């Protein structure tokens, strides 16, 4: 069954493998200075530094849990090799819902996981309320990620996690949750060891690969896709309804909103 599944979805895995190959090199940072999108149209209060997790280097990687028959959660920091660890656990023969909560981490593994999520029939969810069983037992409690003081009490899906969220066929944002987008970055220890030409060439390869992946994940609007490579890596854009007047296509990042910062709507169709 899996061989047949792999054959049918080979095109998306090829894109991801190419993206991982590029990102495994020295260059991860890029910005378009001449793009047709102006992020100054986005409300300045929604561009903030990262809401960092505590002692990120010491935290374990993603944890995949089955909560009910068709409901799962994927939480924690995205670590190297998490894709290899998590993919064998993902159902391939049934639709399921996946609650996400992560501050990000390895872009390689986030991209890989997003592709595998997209290959399945998945509803992705970010929610700020717990999930209870019929007896009132808490199956999922938001706020699982240890964070700095500024992020206490916030439910976050940012950076690599945002790729996994948009990979869902149906995507729910429930409550005052934080969906964060920014561009990749180059580790400080790498910057001095890469020549200017290599940095530029790698930047274009990476940006092209990431834009192609986003397109295959269903993010079709060009201005929205550019956010993933234009928002500076030193900050984060947090999705908020106040920005939808300037950029209505931002609504298409989710398909269903339930009291998301006071906004509720269903079945937002993709914007081309």
C-alpha positions as CSV (number, residue, x, y, z in Angstrom):
1,X,0.0,0.0,0.0
2,X,2.7,2.4,1.0
3,X,4.7,1.8,-2.3
4,X,1.6,2.7,-4.3
5,X,1.0,5.7,-2.1
6,X,4.6,6.8,-2.6
7,X,4.4,6.4,-6.4
8,X,1.2,8.4,-6.6
9,X,2.6,11.3,-4.6
10,X,6.2,11.3,-5.9
11,X,6.1,14.8,-7.3
12,X,5.6,16.5,-4.0
13,X,8.3,14.4,-2.3
14,X,10.7,15.3,-5.1
15,X,10.1,19.0,-4.4
16,X,10.7,18.5,-0.7
17,X,13.9,16.4,-1.2
18,X,15.3,19.2,-3.5
19,X,14.4,21.8,-0.8
20,X,16.0,19.8,1.9
21,X,19.1,19.4,-0.3
22,X,19.3,23.2,-0.7
23,X,18.7,23.9,2.9
24,X,21.2,21.4,4.0
25,X,23.9,23.6,2.5
26,X,25.3,26.7,4.1
27,X,22.8,29.3,2.9
28,X,19.4,29.7,4.6
29,X,18.9,33.4,4.7
30,X,17.4,35.5,2.0
31,X,15.1,38.5,1.4
32,X,13.6,40.0,-1.8
33,X,14.4,43.7,-1.9
34,X,12.6,44.3,-5.2
35,X,9.4,42.3,-4.7
36,X,6.0,43.7,-5.4
37,X,4.8,43.2,-1.9
38,X,5.2,45.9,0.7
39,X,5.1,44.5,4.3
40,X,4.7,48.0,5.6
41,X,1.0,47.5,4.7
42,X,0.9,45.0,7.5
43,X,0.0,46.5,10.9
44,X,3.3,47.2,12.7
45,X,2.0,45.8,15.9
46,X,1.9,42.4,14.3
47,X,5.6,42.3,13.4
48,X,7.4,41.3,16.6
49,X,10.6,39.5,17.6
50,X,10.2,35.7,18.2
51,X,8.3,34.4,21.1
52,X,11.2,32.1,21.9
53,X,10.9,28.8,23.7
54,X,13.1,28.3,26.8
55,X,16.4,26.5,26.4
56,X,15.5,25.4,22.9
57,X,18.7,23.5,22.5
58,X,17.9,21.3,25.5
59,X,14.3,20.6,24.6
60,X,13.3,17.3,23.0
61,X,11.9,17.2,19.5
62,X,8.3,16.9,18.3
63,X,5.9,14.6,20.1
64,X,3.1,12.9,18.1
65,X,0.2,11.7,20.2
66,X,-3.1,10.0,19.4
67,X,-5.9,11.7,21.4
68,X,-8.9,9.9,19.9
69,X,-9.5,7.6,17.0
70,X,-9.1,10.3,14.4
71,X,-7.5,13.2,16.4
72,X,-3.8,13.6,17.0
73,X,-1.5,16.3,18.3
74,X,2.0,17.3,17.2
75,X,3.8,19.5,19.6
76,X,7.3,20.7,20.6
77,X,10.4,22.0,18.9
78,X,11.0,20.8,15.3
79,X,14.4,18.9,15.5
80,X,16.6,17.5,12.9
81,X,15.5,13.9,12.0
82,X,12.0,14.6,13.4
83,X,10.5,14.0,9.9
84,X,12.1,10.6,9.8
85,X,10.8,9.9,13.3
86,X,7.2,11.2,12.8
87,X,6.3,10.2,9.3
88,X,6.0,6.4,10.0
89,X,3.4,7.3,12.7
90,X,1.1,9.3,10.5
91,X,-2.0,7.4,9.3
92,X,-2.1,7.0,5.5
93,X,-5.4,5.0,5.2
94,X,-7.9,7.4,6.9
95,X,-8.6,11.1,7.3
96,X,-7.6,12.6,10.6
97,X,-7.3,15.9,12.5
98,X,-4.0,17.2,13.8
99,X,-3.5,19.8,16.5
100,X,-0.3,21.8,16.1
101,X,1.7,23.7,18.6
102,X,5.3,24.6,18.0
103,X,7.6,27.6,17.9
104,X,9.4,26.1,14.9
105,X,12.9,24.7,14.6
106,X,14.5,22.8,11.7
107,X,13.2,24.1,8.4
108,X,14.4,20.9,6.7
109,X,12.2,18.7,8.8
110,X,9.3,21.2,8.9
111,X,9.2,21.2,5.1
112,X,9.4,17.4,5.0
113,X,6.6,17.0,7.5
114,X,4.5,19.5,5.7
115,X,4.8,17.6,2.5
116,X,3.7,14.3,4.1
117,X,0.8,16.0,5.9
118,X,-0.3,17.4,2.5
119,X,-0.2,13.9,0.9
120,X,-2.8,12.7,3.4
121,X,-6.4,13.8,4.1
122,X,-5.6,16.0,7.2
123,X,-7.4,18.8,9.0
124,X,-4.8,21.0,10.8
125,X,-5.8,22.9,13.9
126,X,-4.4,25.5,16.2
127,X,-6.6,26.1,19.2
128,X,-6.3,27.9,22.6
129,X,-8.8,25.7,24.4
130,X,-8.4,22.2,25.8
131,X,-9.8,19.0,24.3
132,X,-11.9,16.9,26.7
133,X,-13.2,13.3,26.4
134,X,-16.7,12.3,27.2
135,X,-15.8,12.0,30.9
136,X,-14.2,15.4,31.1
137,X,-10.6,14.1,31.1
138,X,-8.2,16.6,29.4
139,X,-6.8,15.0,26.2
140,X,-5.0,18.1,25.0
141,X,-4.1,21.2,27.0
142,X,-2.7,24.2,25.0
143,X,0.4,26.0,26.2
144,X,2.6,22.9,26.2
145,X,5.7,24.6,25.0
146,X,7.9,26.2,27.6
147,X,8.4,29.9,26.6
148,X,9.9,33.2,27.6
149,X,7.8,35.4,29.8
150,X,6.5,37.4,26.8
151,X,4.9,34.3,25.4
152,X,3.3,32.9,28.6
153,X,-0.2,31.7,28.0
154,X,0.0,31.9,24.2
155,X,-0.7,29.1,21.9
156,X,1.9,29.3,19.1
157,X,2.5,27.7,15.7
158,X,5.4,29.6,14.1
159,X,8.2,29.3,11.5
160,X,8.5,25.7,10.4
161,X,5.2,24.9,12.1
162,X,3.4,27.4,9.8
163,X,4.4,25.2,6.9
164,X,2.8,22.2,8.5
165,X,-0.4,24.2,9.2
166,X,-0.9,25.3,5.7
167,X,-0.3,21.8,4.5
168,X,-3.8,20.7,5.8
169,X,-6.6,20.4,3.3
170,X,-8.8,22.0,5.9
171,X,-7.3,24.4,8.4
172,X,-8.8,25.7,11.7
173,X,-7.7,28.7,13.8
174,X,-9.6,28.6,17.0
175,X,-9.4,31.4,19.6
176,X,-6.6,33.9,20.1
177,X,-3.8,31.7,18.7
178,X,-0.5,32.9,17.2
179,X,0.3,31.8,13.6
180,X,3.8,33.1,12.8
181,X,5.6,33.5,9.5
182,X,9.1,34.7,8.7
183,X,11.9,34.0,6.3
184,X,14.7,31.4,7.0
185,X,18.0,32.5,8.4
186,X,21.6,31.6,8.2
187,X,23.2,30.5,11.4
188,X,25.7,33.0,12.7
189,X,28.6,30.6,12.6
190,X,28.0,30.0,8.9
191,X,27.8,33.6,7.7
192,X,31.5,34.3,7.8
193,X,32.4,31.1,6.0
194,X,30.2,31.7,2.9
195,X,31.3,33.9,0.1
196,X,29.1,36.6,-1.3
197,X,28.4,34.9,-4.6
198,X,27.6,31.6,-2.9
199,X,25.3,33.4,-0.4
200,X,23.4,35.0,-3.3
201,X,23.2,31.9,-5.4
202,X,22.0,29.8,-2.4
203,X,19.4,32.5,-1.6
204,X,17.8,32.3,-5.0
205,X,17.8,28.5,-5.0
206,X,16.3,28.4,-1.5
207,X,13.6,31.0,-2.3
208,X,12.6,29.3,-5.5
209,X,12.3,25.9,-3.8
210,X,10.3,27.3,-0.9
211,X,7.9,29.1,-3.1
212,X,7.4,26.0,-5.2
213,X,6.7,24.0,-2.0
214,X,4.2,26.6,-0.8
215,X,2.5,26.4,-4.2
216,X,2.1,22.7,-4.0
217,X,0.9,22.9,-0.4
218,X,-2.0,25.1,-1.7
219,X,-0.7,28.6,-0.9
220,X,-1.5,30.1,-4.3
221,X,-1.5,33.9,-3.7
222,X,1.8,35.4,-4.7
223,X,1.8,38.1,-2.1
224,X,1.1,35.7,0.7
225,X,3.8,33.3,-0.5
226,X,6.3,36.1,-0.5
227,X,5.7,36.7,3.2
228,X,7.5,33.4,3.8
229,X,10.7,34.7,2.3
230,X,10.4,38.5,3.0
231,X,9.5,38.9,6.6
232,X,13.0,39.4,8.2
233,X,14.2,36.3,10.0
234,X,14.9,38.4,13.1
235,X,11.2,39.1,13.6
236,X,7.9,37.3,13.0
237,X,4.6,38.2,11.3
238,X,1.7,37.1,13.4
239,X,-1.5,36.6,11.4
240,X,-4.3,39.0,12.6
241,X,-7.6,40.0,11.0
242,X,-6.6,43.7,11.2
243,X,-4.3,43.2,8.3
244,X,-7.0,41.7,6.0
245,X,-8.1,45.1,4.7
246,X,-4.6,45.7,3.3
247,X,-4.1,42.1,2.2
248,X,-7.4,40.1,1.9
249,X,-5.6,37.0,0.6
250,X,-4.2,36.5,4.1
251,X,-7.6,35.0,5.0
252,X,-6.8,32.0,2.8
253,X,-4.1,30.8,5.2
254,X,-6.9,29.1,7.1
255,X,-10.2,27.7,5.8
256,X,-12.1,28.1,9.1
257,X,-11.9,30.7,11.8
258,X,-13.7,30.3,15.1
259,X,-13.4,33.5,17.2
260,X,-9.9,34.1,15.9
261,X,-9.2,37.4,17.6
262,X,-12.9,38.1,17.4
263,X,-13.3,36.9,13.8
264,X,-15.3,33.9,12.7
265,X,-15.8,32.5,9.1
266,X,-16.0,29.2,7.3
267,X,-14.8,27.8,4.0
268,X,-12.5,30.5,2.8
269,X,-11.7,29.5,-0.8
270,X,-8.0,29.7,-2.0
271,X,-7.1,32.9,-3.7
272,X,-5.1,32.8,-6.9
